[in-house]
Amino acid sequence: MGITSKVKGYPFEVALPKGLEIEGVILSDQIKNLDYTAREIAYICDAPDDLLVNVQKNVLALVG
């Protein structure tokens, strides 16, 4: 799933709470398989549990 700072109000956007090191929304309808090593992805912060629950609900609605 991607994270973007460009909030467009799409139904599957999940807003990141204020106070995190990153701002924007999670695009929970853009499920991706990434090679974290090849992409040189870095850990930024922990996501609150309620945020993860909202993302999981959206994913389940899509893939059921």
N, C-alpha and C positions, 0 to 999 in steps of 0.2 A: 504494500500500500504506500502510496505517496503522501507527502505532506506538502502543502502549498501555502503561501502567504496571500494568495489571491482568492479571497472568499467570494463565491458566486451564489451561494444559497441553494446548492443542489441538495436533493433529499438525502443523499448518503454522505454528506460532509459531516464530520464530527469535530466540533471546535475544541482546540487545545485550550485548557484553562489558563487564565492569566497567572503570571508568576513563574511559569516554566522558562527554561533557557531558550526556547524556540516558540515562535508565534505562528498562528495560522489554523488550518484545518487538516484533518486526516481525510483522504479520499478513500473511504472504506469500500467503494465499489471498484477500485482499481487494484485488484489482488495480483500480486507479482511474485515471482520466484527469482531471488537475487543471489548472486555470488558475492557475499559480503567482503571476501578477501580481494577479489578482482576489482570490485567497485571502490575499495578503500573506504568503506563506511565506518564512521566513528560513533561511539556511544556519546550521547549528549546528556540525557537525563532519564529518570524513571517516570513512567506514566501512572497517574492515579488509577486505582482499581475501577472506579466508576466510568472512567474514560474507556478503559479496555472492555468493560461490559457493553457499553454502547456500540463500540466497533464490532464486537462479537455478534451482537444482535443483528446489525446490518449485514454482516457476512452470512449469517445463517438465513436471513431473508432472501439473499441472492442465490445461495447454493443449496439451501434447505436440506 
